[in-house]
Amino acid sequence: MSGVIASLRTRAAACLAFCLCLGLTLAALAIAFGSSSSTAEAAGVDSATHLGVASCAGSTCHGRQEGDGKVVRQDEIKLWQEDSSAGGTHSRSLRLISGPRGQAIAARLGIGDPANAPMCLGCHVDPAANRGPHFQKSDGVGCEACHGGAQNWIQTHYTVGASHARNVAQGMIPLDNPKMRAGVCLDCHFGSADAGQFVNHRIMAAGHPRIVFELDLFSTLQQHHNEDADYIRRKGRTDDVRLWATGQAMALERSLTLYSNPGRGTEGVFPEFYFFDCHTCHRRISDEPSARPSNIANPARPIPEGMPAYNDENMIMLSAAARVVAPELGRRFDADAKAFHAALARDRSSAVAAAARLRETAGALADAFARRSFGTAETFAIVDSIASDAISPRFTDYEGSVQAVMAVDTLLNALVNSRAVNGGAVASTRAEINRAYAAVKNPNDYRPLEFRRALGGAVRTIRTLR
C-alpha cells in the first residue's frame, strides 16, 4: 500500500506542477465561492473555540520530527509546515498574500495590506469566530480550519477508548464523510457567502488566479496521514472515485446556490461574471472582414450566439458519471442543465428558478454517489464516458477541458490505488495523459478539437489496462 500511496503522491505533484503552469497556484485554491453560510456553521459543528496550531504541536501529539507514531504518524505539524511540498500550502497561505503578487492585487482593489484585509482573511487564515489565547493569525489555515474547533475534543480524542465517532460527537468534523469534506473544502476552494470567502470577477480582474476545484486531487495534495490498516479499521478505506464524484456534485450545488443568492449573483447592473466561463468572453477580437468566430457550438448549451456561458465544468463531469452510475437521474440532470442554460437567456428570475431545479438534481446525485462504492468496471466505464461521443462534443471551452483531464488522471490513479490495475503498467499510458495535459497547458492557446483528440488517445490507452 505504501508504494501505491507514493505513486499517487508523485502523480499529485505532477498535477500540481500542471496547475502552476496554468496560473492556478494554490493561492487560487485557497479562496473561494459558496453557500448561504459556511458548511461547518450550517452543520452546527464548529461553534467551538479554535485553540490554535500550538495546541496540537506537542511531541506526544502531532509535533514529532519523525512519523513513527503507533496510531497516527504524529509528525503532521511538520508535514503541514513543509515549504517544499503542496502539503505545506495551508500553512503558507497568509505569507502568500503578503508577497508581491498579493500586494499588487490588493493595491488594484484599494484594500490596503492584504494580510489585514477582510476580503482576503476569510480564506487565507482560519476564519474561526471564536479564538483561544494561543490562536495565531500567522499560522494561516491551521488544523482546526478543517478539523473543527478543538475546544470540546482536544482532551479526549487521544485517550484510551477514544473513537472517531465520539470525537465527531464532541465537535470534530468528520472529514472521512465525502459530503462533509467537500463542503468544508468548498468554503474556501470554491467559496461561500461568508465574509472574505468569495472571489468575484473584480478580484480576478485585479490578478487573482482563476478558481478551480477537484476534491480527490486536492485531498491527495494535502494528505498528512497514512491510510494504513489502523486508519481503515477506524474510518474505512477511501474510495477515490466516490470522493471525485461527490466533489463534482457538491461543487455544482455550491455554484448554483451562490448564483441564486442576490448578494452574490449580481454586481451592479451586470450579472456576477465569476459564474461564467471565462473564455466565452476572453477571446481574441478582430474587426477584419475575413475574421471568423472562434467559438464552437456546444450541444448542451441552448443559448444564443454571443452570450457568455455559465461555467459548466462540473456539469459535464457529473453527466459523464451519472450515465454510468445513475442513468435515470442522469437523464433528468441533463434536461435540467439544458433548461438552466436556456433560462439564462431569458431573465434572472427564470434562471434562478431553473438553478433551483438543477441544484436539487445535483444534490440527489451527490447523495447517490456518497452512498455507494465504485467498482473497477464502473471506474473504467466513467473514464470511457468522459471521452465518449455523448460527452466529448461538450469540450468547447477551457475550463471544462481542464476538469476532464484531471478527472481521467484521478480515475486512473483510483484504479491503481485499489490495485485494480498494475502500477507498473500505468507508466505506458503516461505519455498519452501528458499530451492531454499539454493540450490545456496554455489557456490562450486552447484548441478544442486538439484537446478532444488528446483526451481520446489517453482514454484508449487506459482501456488496454482492463
Phi, psi and chi 1 to 4 in degrees:
 res  aa     phi    psi   chi1   chi2   chi3   chi4
   1 MET       -  -37.2  177.6   61.7   73.6      -
   2 SER   -62.4  -35.5   60.2      -      -      -
   3 GLY   -66.2  -37.4      -      -      -      -
   4 VAL   -65.6  -44.0  172.7      -      -      -
   5 ILE   -62.8  -40.3  -68.3  173.9      -      -
   6 ALA   -62.0  -40.9      -      -      -      -
   7 SER   -61.5  -41.7  172.7      -      -      -
   8 LEU   -66.2  -38.5 -169.4   56.0      -      -
   9 ARG   -65.3  -38.0  -74.5 -173.5  178.9  -82.3
  10 THR   -62.6  -44.0  -60.4      -      -      -
  11 ARG   -62.7  -39.5  161.4 -100.7  178.3  170.1
  12 ALA   -64.7  -38.0      -      -      -      -
  13 ALA   -63.8  -38.7      -      -      -      -
  14 ALA   -64.1  -41.2      -      -      -      -
  15 CYS   -65.3  -36.8  -70.6      -      -      -
  16 LEU   -63.2  -43.3  175.6   61.9      -      -
  17 ALA   -60.3  -39.9      -      -      -      -
  18 PHE   -59.9  -45.5  158.5   70.9      -      -
  19 CYS   -62.1  -39.0  -69.8      -      -      -
  20 LEU   -64.1  -37.6  -67.9  174.5      -      -
  21 CYS   -61.8  -32.2  -70.4      -      -      -
  22 LEU   -80.3   -7.9  -64.1  173.6      -      -
  23 GLY    86.5    8.1      -      -      -      -
  24 LEU   -90.9   60.8  -51.1  179.2      -      -
  25 THR   -61.3  161.1   67.2      -      -      -
  26 LEU   -70.6    1.8  -74.4  179.2      -      -
  27 ALA   -69.0  -43.1      -      -      -      -
  28 ALA   -64.4  -31.4      -      -      -      -
  29 LEU   -86.1   17.7  -49.7  178.2      -      -
  30 ALA  -133.2   25.0      -      -      -      -
  31 ILE  -141.2 -170.6  -51.5 -170.5      -      -
  32 ALA  -176.7 -140.2      -      -      -      -
  33 PHE  -147.8 -164.0  178.7   41.3      -      -
  34 GLY   172.9 -169.5      -      -      -      -
  35 SER  -122.1 -175.2   64.3      -      -      -
  36 SER   -67.9  -21.3   58.6      -      -      -
  37 SER  -154.7  169.2   61.5      -      -      -
  38 SER   -66.4  154.2   69.6      -      -      -
  39 THR   -60.7  -46.0  -62.5      -      -      -
  40 ALA   -62.6  -42.9      -      -      -      -
  41 GLU   -65.3  -43.1 -177.4 -178.7   16.2      -
  42 ALA   -62.8  -34.2      -      -      -      -
  43 ALA   -80.9   -8.8      -      -      -      -
  44 GLY    70.2   26.2      -      -      -      -
  45 VAL  -109.2   -3.3  -62.8      -      -      -
  46 ASP  -131.0   39.8 -158.5   22.8      -      -
  47 SER   -89.1   -4.3   59.2      -      -      -
  48 ALA   -71.2  160.0      -      -      -      -
  49 THR   -67.4  135.8  -60.7      -      -      -
  50 HIS   -90.1  118.7  -74.2 -138.3      -      -
  51 LEU   -85.7  -17.4  -54.3  177.8      -      -
  52 GLY   100.9  159.3      -      -      -      -
  53 VAL   -60.2  -34.3  172.6      -      -      -
  54 ALA   -58.6  -28.6      -      -      -      -
  55 SER   -70.5  -14.4   64.3      -      -      -
  56 CYS  -105.1   -2.5  -53.0      -      -      -
  57 ALA   -96.7    8.2      -      -      -      -
  58 GLY   -64.9  154.7      -      -      -      -
  59 SER   -68.6  -19.6   60.7      -      -      -
  60 THR   -90.9    0.1   59.0      -      -      -
  61 CYS  -115.1 -103.8  -60.4      -      -      -
  62 HIS  -116.6   15.7  -61.0  -73.1      -      -
  63 GLY  -106.4   16.9      -      -      -      -
  64 ARG   -71.4  160.1  -68.9 -171.5 -175.2 -178.6
  65 GLN   -89.1  -15.6  -67.7  -58.6  -57.1      -
  66 GLU  -124.2  141.9  -61.7  -68.2  -24.4      -
  67 GLY   -86.6   67.8      -      -      -      -
  68 ASP  -118.3   23.2   53.5    4.0      -      -
  69 GLY   -68.6  154.2      -      -      -      -
  70 LYS   -77.3  -31.6  -68.4 -176.9  178.6  179.7
  71 VAL  -107.5  -56.2  178.6      -      -      -
  72 VAL  -115.0  168.9  -61.3      -      -      -
  73 ARG   -59.9  -42.2  -67.4  178.9   56.9   89.4
  74 GLN    75.8    4.7  -65.7 -169.0 -109.2      -
  75 ASP  -111.4   27.0   65.3  -16.2      -      -
  76 GLU   -61.8  -35.3  -70.1   80.2   10.2      -
  77 ILE   -64.4  -41.1  -60.2  -65.6      -      -
  78 LYS   -61.6  -44.3  177.4 -175.8  175.5 -176.7
  79 LEU   -65.2  -39.9  -64.0  175.0      -      -
  80 TRP   -63.9  -30.0  169.9   78.5      -      -
  81 GLN   -93.9    0.1  -68.5  176.7  -33.6      -
  82 GLU   -69.5  108.2  177.9   53.1   64.0      -
  83 ASP   -67.4  -24.2  -85.9  -11.0      -      -
  84 SER   -86.4   -2.3   64.6      -      -      -
  85 SER  -126.1  162.9   76.1      -      -      -
  86 ALA   -64.7  -26.6      -      -      -      -
  87 GLY   -64.6  -17.4      -      -      -      -
  88 GLY   -94.4    7.2      -      -      -      -
  89 THR   -63.1  -41.4  -57.3      -      -      -
  90 HIS   -61.2  -39.0  -78.3  148.9      -      -
  91 SER   -71.1  -21.9   68.3      -      -      -
  92 ARG   -91.1   -1.5  -60.2 -166.6  -64.5  -91.5
  93 SER   -61.9  -38.1   58.1      -      -      -
  94 LEU   -73.8  -41.4 -176.2   63.0      -      -
  95 ARG   -61.4  -33.2  -77.5 -179.7  -77.3  147.5
  96 LEU   -59.9  -45.7 -168.9   64.2      -      -
  97 ILE   -78.6   -9.2   60.3  172.4      -      -
  98 SER   -86.1   -6.1  -60.1      -      -      -
  99 GLY   -81.1 -176.4      -      -      -      -
 100 PRO   -57.6  -42.2  -25.2   33.7      -      -
 101 ARG   -66.3  -45.3 -174.2  175.8 -169.3  178.1
 102 GLY   -61.4  -40.9      -      -      -      -
 103 GLN   -65.2  -38.8  -65.6  -71.5  -15.9      -
 104 ALA   -66.8  -41.4      -      -      -      -
 105 ILE   -62.5  -45.8  -67.2  171.0      -      -
 106 ALA   -62.2  -38.7      -      -      -      -
 107 ALA   -64.2  -41.3      -      -      -      -
 108 ARG   -65.9  -33.2  -64.9 -177.6 -168.5  114.8
 109 LEU   -84.7  -14.7  -68.8  168.8      -      -
 110 GLY    69.0   38.5      -      -      -      -
 111 ILE  -108.9    7.7   59.1  174.6      -      -
 112 GLY    77.0 -149.6      -      -      -      -
 113 ASP   -67.9  118.9 -178.7    2.7      -      -
 114 PRO   -63.0  -25.0   21.6  -32.2      -      -
 115 ALA   -70.6   -9.2      -      -      -      -
 116 ASN  -125.2    9.8  -67.5  -53.2      -      -
 117 ALA   -91.2  122.5      -      -      -      -
 118 PRO   -54.1  -32.0  -25.9   34.9      -      -
 119 MET   -59.6  -27.3 -177.1 -177.8  -71.7      -
 120 CYS  -101.5  -31.6  -53.6      -      -      -
 121 LEU   -77.6  -11.2  -63.2 -174.9      -      -
 122 GLY   -64.4  -21.2      -      -      -      -
 123 CYS  -127.4  -24.0  -78.0      -      -      -
 124 HIS   -86.3   -3.2  -78.8  -85.8      -      -
 125 VAL  -136.7  168.6  -59.4      -      -      -
 126 ASP   -65.2  117.1 -179.3  -13.1      -      -
 127 PRO   -83.1   27.0   32.3  -34.6      -      -
 128 ALA   -55.8  138.2      -      -      -      -
 129 ALA   -76.9  -36.4      -      -      -      -
 130 ASN  -110.1  118.3  -58.7  -45.4      -      -
 131 ARG  -123.7  130.9  -60.5  176.9  174.1 -176.5
 132 GLY   -78.4  174.1      -      -      -      -
 133 PRO   -65.6  -20.6   21.4  -32.8      -      -
 134 HIS   -99.2    3.8  -59.9  -63.2      -      -
 135 PHE   -68.2  132.4 -176.8   97.5      -      -
 136 GLN  -122.6  121.1  -61.0  -71.0  -31.6      -
 137 LYS   -59.0  -32.2 -173.5  177.4   84.7  170.5
 138 SER   -65.3  -13.8   58.9      -      -      -
 139 ASP   -69.5  -13.0  -74.5  -27.0      -      -
 140 GLY    71.1 -133.7      -      -      -      -
 141 VAL   -89.3   98.4  178.8      -      -      -
 142 GLY   -87.9 -174.8      -      -      -      -
 143 CYS   -54.7  -44.9  -43.7      -      -      -
 144 GLU   -75.7  -13.7  -67.8  160.1  -68.3      -
 145 ALA   -61.8  -30.6      -      -      -      -
 146 CYS  -103.2  -40.9  -60.5      -      -      -
 147 HIS   -88.7   -9.8  -66.1  -76.8      -      -
 148 GLY    93.9  154.8      -      -      -      -
 149 GLY   -55.3  131.8      -      -      -      -
 150 ALA   -91.4    3.5      -      -      -      -
 151 GLN   -47.9  -44.6  175.4 -172.1   11.8      -
 152 ASN   -97.2   -9.7  -62.5  -39.4      -      -
 153 TRP  -123.5   -4.7   50.8  -97.0      -      -
 154 ILE   -65.7  -32.7 -167.6  167.5      -      -
 155 GLN   -81.8  -14.9  -63.3  -62.8  -26.5      -
 156 THR  -119.9   -9.7   59.4      -      -      -
 157 HIS   -73.5  -12.1   78.2  -72.9      -      -
 158 TYR  -114.0    4.6   56.7   83.7      -      -
 159 THR   -77.3  163.2   57.4      -      -      -
 160 VAL   -59.5  130.4  174.8      -      -      -
 161 GLY    88.8   -1.9      -      -      -      -
 162 ALA   -66.3  147.3      -      -      -      -
 163 SER  -135.6  158.8   68.5      -      -      -
 164 HIS   -61.6  -39.6 -179.2   57.0      -      -
 165 ALA   -61.4  -39.9      -      -      -      -
 166 ARG   -68.9  -39.3 -172.0  176.7   76.6  174.4
 167 ASN   -59.0  -43.8  -65.0  -24.1      -      -
 168 VAL   -63.6  -40.8  170.3      -      -      -
 169 ALA   -62.1  -26.2      -      -      -      -
 170 GLN   -94.0    4.2  -68.3  176.6  -38.4      -
 171 GLY   118.9   -6.1      -      -      -      -
 172 MET   -68.8  137.1  179.8 -178.3  -78.2      -
 173 ILE   -77.5  126.5  -64.1  175.4      -      -
 174 PRO   -78.8   83.4   29.5  -33.5      -      -
 175 LEU   -70.2   -9.7  -63.1  177.4      -      -
 176 ASP   -74.9  -15.6   53.9  -51.1      -      -
 177 ASN   -81.7  117.1  178.7  -43.2      -      -
 178 PRO   -61.2  -36.3   17.2  -28.8      -      -
 179 LYS   -69.5  -40.5  -70.9 -173.5   67.1  176.1
 180 MET   -66.2  -43.2 -177.1   62.1   72.7      -
 181 ARG   -61.0  -46.0 -178.8 -174.3  -63.2 -163.3
 182 ALA   -59.1  -43.5      -      -      -      -
 183 GLY   -62.5  -42.9      -      -      -      -
 184 VAL   -64.2  -46.5  169.2      -      -      -
 185 CYS   -65.1  -40.4  -64.2      -      -      -
 186 LEU   -64.4  -27.5  -76.0  166.5      -      -
 187 ASP   -52.9  -35.0  -75.7  -16.3      -      -
 188 CYS  -111.3  -37.4  -82.8      -      -      -
 189 HIS   -83.2   -1.8  -68.9  -84.6      -      -
 190 PHE  -139.4  -37.1 -134.4   81.7      -      -
 191 GLY   125.8  160.5      -      -      -      -
 192 SER  -141.8  174.9   88.0      -      -      -
 193 ALA   -83.0   -2.1      -      -      -      -
 194 ASP   -70.8  159.4  -73.3   -7.0      -      -
 195 ALA   -58.0  132.8      -      -      -      -
 196 GLY    74.7   13.5      -      -      -      -
 197 GLN  -123.5   40.8  -70.4 -170.4  -35.2      -
 198 PHE  -150.6  114.9 -176.5   74.7      -      -
 199 VAL   -91.7   95.9  178.2      -      -      -
 200 ASN   -81.2 -179.3   60.9   22.7      -      -
 201 HIS   -64.4  -33.7 -170.6 -103.4      -      -
 202 ARG   -62.7  -41.2  -75.7 -164.5  -52.3  115.3
 203 ILE   -66.6  -40.7  -63.3  174.0      -      -
 204 MET   -67.6  -37.5  -69.6 -164.1  -67.5      -
 205 ALA   -63.2  -27.0      -      -      -      -
 206 ALA   -78.9   -8.2      -      -      -      -
 207 GLY   125.0   -0.6      -      -      -      -
 208 HIS   -69.6  137.0 -168.0  -75.1      -      -
 209 PRO   -61.4  154.1  -21.7   33.0      -      -
 210 ARG   -62.5  141.7 -177.4  178.7   71.5   83.6
 211 ILE   -82.2  136.0  -62.0  -63.5      -      -
 212 VAL  -144.9  152.5   69.1      -      -      -
 213 PHE  -149.7  134.9  177.5   76.8      -      -
 214 GLU  -147.0  111.9 -160.5  -88.3   83.0      -
 215 LEU   -61.9  -45.0 -178.2   60.6      -      -
 216 ASP   -68.4  -42.4 -174.9   70.5      -      -
 217 LEU   -63.0  -46.5  171.5   59.4      -      -
 218 PHE   -66.1  -34.9  -72.8   14.7      -      -
 219 SER   -63.3  -39.8  -65.8      -      -      -
 220 THR   -64.6  -43.1  -59.8      -      -      -
 221 LEU   -62.8  -32.1  -68.3  172.5      -      -
 222 GLN  -102.4    5.9  -69.5  -64.8  -33.7      -
 223 GLN   -67.5  127.0 -175.6  169.8  -56.6      -
 224 HIS  -116.1   13.6  -62.4  147.3      -      -
 225 HIS  -130.8  163.7   62.7  -86.9      -      -
 226 ASN   -98.6  134.8  -69.1  -24.9      -      -
 227 GLU   -90.6   75.7 -166.9  161.6  -56.8      -
 228 ASP   -96.8 -171.7   52.4   15.8      -      -
 229 ALA   -60.9  -38.0      -      -      -      -
 230 ASP   -65.4  -43.1  171.6   75.3      -      -
 231 TYR   -61.3  -45.4  179.2   94.6      -      -
 232 ILE   -62.6  -38.4  -66.1  169.0      -      -
 233 ARG   -63.7  -39.9  177.6 -178.6   59.1   78.2
 234 ARG   -82.2  -35.5  -69.9 -176.2  -66.1  114.0
 235 LYS  -128.3   -9.0  -60.2 -178.2 -179.2 -179.2
 236 GLY    88.4  159.2      -      -      -      -
 237 ARG   -77.3  137.0 -172.7 -174.5  -57.8  -83.0
 238 THR   -68.5  130.1  -63.2      -      -      -
 239 ASP   -98.8  102.7 -174.8  -35.3      -      -
 240 ASP   -63.1  -35.5  -65.1  -66.9      -      -
 241 VAL   -69.4  -41.0 -176.4      -      -      -
 242 ARG   -59.4  -43.0  178.1 -163.3  -64.9  153.2
 243 LEU   -63.2  -43.4 -154.7   58.6      -      -
 244 TRP   -62.5  -50.7  168.0   78.8      -      -
 245 ALA   -65.7  -42.7      -      -      -      -
 246 THR   -63.7  -40.1  -56.2      -      -      -
 247 GLY   -62.1  -39.7      -      -      -      -
 248 GLN   -63.3  -44.3  -66.2  -68.1  -31.0      -
 249 ALA   -66.2  -42.0      -      -      -      -
 250 MET   -74.9  -28.5  -68.3 -161.6   65.2      -
 251 ALA   -64.4  -42.3      -      -      -      -
 252 LEU   -67.8  -42.2  176.7   58.8      -      -
 253 GLU   -58.0  -42.4 -170.0  177.0   22.0      -
 254 ARG   -64.8  -44.2 -178.5   67.1   63.3   91.0
 255 SER   -58.4  -47.7  169.7      -      -      -
 256 LEU   -68.4  -34.3  -64.8  167.6      -      -
 257 THR   -62.7  -45.1  -60.8      -      -      -
 258 LEU   -69.5  -40.4  -76.1  174.2      -      -
 259 TYR   -58.8  -36.5  171.9   76.1      -      -
 260 SER   -77.0  -15.2  -57.7      -      -      -
 261 ASN   -75.5  118.7 -177.4  -32.2      -      -
 262 PRO   -61.8  -23.0   20.1  -31.7      -      -
 263 GLY   -80.3  -12.5      -      -      -      -
 264 ARG  -117.8  -29.3  -64.6  -63.4 -172.8 -156.7
 265 GLY   -78.9  -12.6      -      -      -      -
 266 THR  -131.8  157.2   57.5      -      -      -
 267 GLU  -139.3   96.8  177.5   74.4    8.4      -
 268 GLY    66.5 -132.9      -      -      -      -
 269 VAL   -83.6   -7.1  -61.4      -      -      -
 270 PHE  -100.3  157.6  -68.0  102.2      -      -
 271 PRO   -67.7  157.8   24.8  -33.3      -      -
 272 GLU   -74.4  108.5  172.8   48.6   68.6      -
 273 PHE   -70.0   -9.1  -71.3  114.3      -      -
 274 TYR   -54.2  -34.5  171.4   83.4      -      -
 275 PHE   -77.8   -9.9  -64.0  105.9      -      -
 276 PHE  -100.3  158.1  -67.0   83.5      -      -
 277 ASP   -68.0  117.8 -169.2  -57.5      -      -
 278 CYS   -52.4  -43.2  -58.9      -      -      -
 279 HIS   -86.1    1.0  -68.0  -85.8      -      -
 280 THR   -79.4  -14.3   56.2      -      -      -
 281 CYS  -108.7  -43.8  -70.4      -      -      -
 282 HIS   -83.6   73.6  -70.3  -83.0      -      -
 283 ARG  -119.8  159.4  -61.7 -178.1 -174.7  -87.3
 284 ARG   -66.1  138.0  -71.0 -178.1  174.5   86.2
 285 ILE  -111.5  135.4  -62.0  173.5      -      -
 286 SER  -139.3  137.1  173.0      -      -      -
 287 ASP   -98.9    6.5  -70.4  -31.5      -      -
 288 GLU   -66.9  142.3  -65.9  -61.1  -41.8      -
 289 PRO   -58.2  -29.1  -22.5   32.7      -      -
 290 SER   -89.5    1.5   59.2      -      -      -
 291 ALA   -64.0  141.7      -      -      -      -
 292 ARG  -116.3  146.0  -65.8 -178.3  178.8 -179.5
 293 PRO   -58.8  140.2  -22.6   33.0      -      -
 294 SER   -93.7   -7.3   56.7      -      -      -
 295 ASN   -82.5  157.7   62.9  -57.6      -      -
 296 ILE  -120.5  137.5  -64.7  177.8      -      -
 297 ALA   -61.2  138.2      -      -      -      -
 298 ASN  -112.5  117.7 -171.2  -48.1      -      -
 299 PRO   -66.7  -16.6   24.1  -34.3      -      -
 300 ALA   -97.1    0.8      -      -      -      -
 301 ARG  -119.4   90.9  -64.9  174.3  179.8  166.6
 302 PRO   -80.4   72.3   28.1  -32.4      -      -
 303 ILE  -123.8  152.7   58.7  175.5      -      -
 304 PRO   -65.4  152.0  -18.8   31.0      -      -
 305 GLU   -57.3  135.5 -173.0   78.8   12.6      -
 306 GLY    94.2   -7.0      -      -      -      -
 307 MET   -88.7  140.8  -75.1 -166.0   68.4      -
 308 PRO   -65.0  144.7   23.4  -32.5      -      -
 309 ALA  -100.4  140.7      -      -      -      -
 310 TYR   -61.4  140.5 -160.6   91.5      -      -
 311 ASN   -64.7  109.7 -174.6   -5.4      -      -
 312 ASP  -108.0   21.8   61.7   -3.7      -      -
 313 GLU   -57.3  -42.7   57.5 -175.6  -52.6      -
 314 ASN   -75.0  -31.0  -56.5  116.1      -      -
 315 MET   -60.5  -42.5  -64.2 -176.4 -154.8      -
 316 ILE   -64.5  -45.9  -60.4  172.5      -      -
 317 MET   -64.8  -40.0  -64.9  -59.4   98.1      -
 318 LEU   -63.8  -41.6  -82.8  177.0      -      -
 319 SER   -61.2  -42.0 -177.8      -      -      -
 320 ALA   -63.1  -43.6      -      -      -      -
 321 ALA   -70.6  -41.3      -      -      -      -
 322 ALA   -65.7  -31.7      -      -      -      -
 323 ARG   -59.2  -29.2  -74.8  171.3  178.2  -89.1
 324 VAL   -91.9  -45.1  174.0      -      -      -
 325 VAL   -90.6  -39.8  178.0      -      -      -
 326 ALA  -143.0   74.0      -      -      -      -
 327 PRO   -57.6  -42.4  -23.0   32.6      -      -
 328 GLU   -64.3  -46.1 -175.3  174.3  -14.2      -
 329 LEU   -64.4  -33.3 -167.4   55.1      -      -
 330 GLY   -64.1  -39.7      -      -      -      -
 331 ARG   -64.9  -40.7  -74.0 -171.9  -72.7  -87.1
 332 ARG   -63.2  -40.8  172.5 -178.8  144.3 -166.2
 333 PHE   -62.1  -46.2  176.1   79.5      -      -
 334 ASP   -61.1  -40.4  -74.4  -16.3      -      -
 335 ALA   -66.3  -42.3      -      -      -      -
 336 ASP   -66.1  -36.7  -72.3  -14.5      -      -
 337 ALA   -65.9  -44.1      -      -      -      -
 338 LYS   -62.8  -41.0  -79.7 -170.1  174.5 -178.1
 339 ALA   -64.1  -36.3      -      -      -      -
 340 PHE   -65.3  -47.8  171.5   63.2      -      -
 341 HIS   -58.6  -43.5  -75.9  -61.5      -      -
 342 ALA   -63.9  -38.7      -      -      -      -
 343 ALA   -66.2  -28.3      -      -      -      -
 344 LEU   -61.0  -25.5  -70.9  167.1      -      -
 345 ALA   -83.6   -7.5      -      -      -      -
 346 ARG   -96.7  -75.2  -67.5 -164.1  -68.3  -89.0
 347 ASP  -161.9  167.6   53.2   64.8      -      -
 348 ARG   -65.4  -40.3  177.8  162.1  170.7   79.5
 349 SER   -62.1  -39.7   60.6      -      -      -
 350 SER   -64.8  -40.9  -62.6      -      -      -
 351 ALA   -65.5  -40.9      -      -      -      -
 352 VAL   -65.5  -40.6  169.2      -      -      -
 353 ALA   -64.2  -42.3      -      -      -      -
 354 ALA   -67.8  -35.0      -      -      -      -
 355 ALA   -62.6  -37.7      -      -      -      -
 356 ALA   -63.5  -41.3      -      -      -      -
 357 ARG   -67.0  -43.2  -67.7 -170.5  -67.8  -86.9
 358 LEU   -66.3  -38.8 -179.6   57.2      -      -
 359 ARG   -61.9  -40.4 -175.1  173.4   65.4 -118.3
 360 GLU   -62.6  -41.9 -179.3 -178.9   -5.6      -
 361 THR   -69.0  -39.2  -51.9      -      -      -
 362 ALA   -61.8  -39.1      -      -      -      -
 363 GLY   -63.8  -38.8      -      -      -      -
 364 ALA   -64.2  -38.5      -      -      -      -
 365 LEU   -65.8  -40.6  -78.1  171.1      -      -
 366 ALA   -58.6  -43.8      -      -      -      -
 367 ASP   -63.6  -43.6  -70.5  -21.8      -      -
 368 ALA   -63.2  -41.9      -      -      -      -
 369 PHE   -68.8  -42.1  -66.0  150.9      -      -
 370 ALA   -68.0  -22.1      -      -      -      -
 371 ARG   -88.2  -13.3  -74.5 -165.8  -58.5  -97.2
 372 ARG  -116.6  159.8   69.0  178.9  -63.0  132.5
 373 SER   -99.0  144.4  -63.2      -      -      -
 374 PHE  -104.3  121.4  -72.5   77.7      -      -
 375 GLY   -87.2  177.3      -      -      -      -
 376 THR   -61.5  -45.8  -60.3      -      -      -
 377 ALA   -62.3  -41.2      -      -      -      -
 378 GLU   -65.8  -39.4  -76.2 -179.7  -42.5      -
 379 THR   -64.4  -46.0  -55.3      -      -      -
 380 PHE   -59.1  -40.8  -88.2  116.3      -      -
 381 ALA   -65.8  -36.3      -      -      -      -
 382 ILE   -68.3  -40.3  -65.8  171.4      -      -
 383 VAL   -57.4  -47.3  172.1      -      -      -
 384 ASP   -60.3  -40.4  -78.7  -19.7      -      -
 385 SER   -62.6  -38.2 -179.8      -      -      -
 386 ILE   -61.3  -34.5  -69.7  171.7      -      -
 387 ALA  -102.7   12.5      -      -      -      -
 388 SER   -74.6  168.5   68.7      -      -      -
 389 ASP   -63.9  -24.3  -69.4  -19.5      -      -
 390 ALA   -76.7  -28.6      -      -      -      -
 391 ILE  -106.5  -40.1  -60.8  -63.4      -      -
 392 SER   -53.3  -39.6 -175.1      -      -      -
 393 PRO   -62.6  -12.8  -25.0   36.0      -      -
 394 ARG   -82.9   -7.8  -62.0  174.5   65.5  176.8
 395 PHE   -84.2   75.7  -63.2  128.3      -      -
 396 THR  -106.3  -13.2   57.6      -      -      -
 397 ASP  -134.9  161.4  -66.7  -79.6      -      -
 398 TYR   -61.9  -48.0 -179.1   73.4      -      -
 399 GLU   -59.7  -46.3  -78.8   86.2  -13.9      -
 400 GLY   -63.9  -33.7      -      -      -      -
 401 SER   -71.0  -38.2  -59.1      -      -      -
 402 VAL   -59.5  -46.1  169.1      -      -      -
 403 GLN   -62.8  -35.9 -163.1   66.4 -121.1      -
 404 ALA   -66.7  -45.1      -      -      -      -
 405 VAL   -69.8  -35.3   70.0      -      -      -
 406 MET   -63.6  -39.0  -72.1 -165.0  -63.2      -
 407 ALA   -64.1  -46.9      -      -      -      -
 408 VAL   -60.8  -42.4  167.9      -      -      -
 409 ASP   -65.6  -43.5 -157.7    1.6      -      -
 410 THR   -60.5  -45.7  -70.5      -      -      -
 411 LEU   -68.4  -38.3  -65.8  168.7      -      -
 412 LEU   -59.8  -45.5  171.9   60.4      -      -
 413 ASN   -72.9  -22.6  -78.1  -81.1      -      -
 414 ALA   -64.2  -38.3      -      -      -      -
 415 LEU   -64.5  -39.9  -68.7  167.4      -      -
 416 VAL   -66.3  -45.3  175.9      -      -      -
 417 ASN   -63.0  -32.3 -156.5   30.1      -      -
 418 SER   -89.7    3.8   64.3      -      -      -
 419 ARG    64.3   23.6  -61.4 -177.9  178.8  177.3
 420 ALA   -75.0  -25.9      -      -      -      -
 421 VAL  -132.5  157.3  -60.7      -      -      -
 422 ASN   -77.6  127.3 -176.3  -72.3      -      -
 423 GLY   -58.5  -35.0      -      -      -      -
 424 GLY   -65.8  -36.5      -      -      -      -
 425 ALA   -68.4  -25.2      -      -      -      -
 426 VAL   -65.3  -27.3  170.2      -      -      -
 427 ALA   -56.1  -31.7      -      -      -      -
 428 SER   -70.9  -19.3   62.4      -      -      -
 429 THR   -90.7  -10.2   69.9      -      -      -
 430 ARG   -62.3  -38.1  179.7   49.6   53.1 -175.7
 431 ALA   -61.1  -40.4      -      -      -      -
 432 GLU   -68.4  -40.5  -67.2  -65.7  -21.8      -
 433 ILE   -65.9  -37.6  -67.9  175.4      -      -
 434 ASN   -64.5  -31.9  -74.7  -15.6      -      -
 435 ARG   -65.2  -38.5  -73.4 -168.4 -174.6   94.5
 436 ALA   -66.6  -40.4      -      -      -      -
 437 TYR   -61.8  -42.6  -86.1  122.8      -      -
 438 ALA   -61.9  -30.3      -      -      -      -
 439 ALA   -70.5  -15.0      -      -      -      -
 440 VAL  -121.6   21.8  -70.9      -      -      -
 441 LYS   -67.9  -40.4 -179.3  177.8 -179.4  179.8
 442 ASN  -117.2  110.9 -178.2   -3.7      -      -
 443 PRO   -62.6  -24.9   20.4  -31.8      -      -
 444 ASN   -86.1   -1.9  -64.9  -46.5      -      -
 445 ASP  -127.2   27.6 -168.4   36.4      -      -
 446 TYR   -74.6  130.6  169.2   72.0      -      -
 447 ARG  -125.9  108.3  -63.2 -178.9  176.3   90.6
 448 PRO   -53.9  -45.7  -23.6   33.0      -      -
 449 LEU   -67.4  -36.7  -60.7 -178.7      -      -
 450 GLU   -66.8  -39.2  -70.9 -176.0   14.6      -
 451 PHE   -63.2  -45.3  170.8   76.0      -      -
 452 ARG   -59.2  -41.4  -67.4  177.1 -163.1  173.8
 453 ARG   -63.6  -42.3  -74.0 -166.4  -68.1  -90.1
 454 ALA   -66.0  -43.0      -      -      -      -
 455 LEU   -64.8  -42.6 -174.8   70.9      -      -
 456 GLY   -59.7  -40.2      -      -      -      -
 457 GLY   -62.9  -40.8      -      -      -      -
 458 ALA   -63.3  -43.6      -      -      -      -
 459 VAL   -67.4  -38.1  168.9      -      -      -
 460 ARG   -62.2  -37.5  -76.2 -168.5  -66.6  -86.1
 461 THR   -70.4  -33.6   61.7      -      -      -
 462 ILE   -65.4  -36.2  -68.3  172.0      -      -
 463 ARG   -57.7  -30.9  -72.6 -173.3 -165.9  129.9
 464 THR   -68.5  -12.5   65.9      -      -      -
 465 LEU   -84.9   -7.0  -59.0  173.7      -      -
 466 ARG   -61.0      -  -75.2  177.4  173.3  166.1
